[in-house]
Amino acid sequence: MKNLDKSISEYEKLIFITLKTTKKIFGSVTSFFSDVSEPRYESYVEYNLPSVFFTAIVLFLFRLGARNKVNEFLRTPKINSIFQLYLDSGVPHGDTLDDTFALLDIDEVAKIPSKIVKRLIKQKFFNADRTLGTSYYRC
């Protein structure tokens, strides 16, 4: 049980740091998903799209693998409150991820990474003075 408690507290810290850093760099975590249309019926929506997307990103980053890991590791009161603070919604259930991603338009989702990179370039994030003294982006 100690390992589970230790890993949950590590997830809480990493999620908080990731969301805080994303907000600092981009201003709003939810702005990237504004161009993706909501495919679900409005009356059935309990978790917003940014929350669904970020949960999927966390699954990928932490190599949690299966969607049932969402319920095991991420649906804790502390992580839910972190999601509420930054994403205005709690951590969705693993089945919600599956149902939502099955309905999304792939072309709209595929534009998100390029939107992120464009914003980083516009903010001159890759300049030498902003990235550990080394410039990775040169014109």
Buried (B, 14 or more C-beta within 10 A) or exposed (E): EEEEEEEBEEBBEEBBEBBBEBBEBBEEBBEBBEEBEEBBEEEEBEBBBBBBBBBBEBBEEBEBEEBEBBEEBBBBEBBBBBBEEBBEBBBBBBEBBEBBBEEBEEEEBEBBEEBBEEBBEEEEBBEEEEEEEEEEEEE
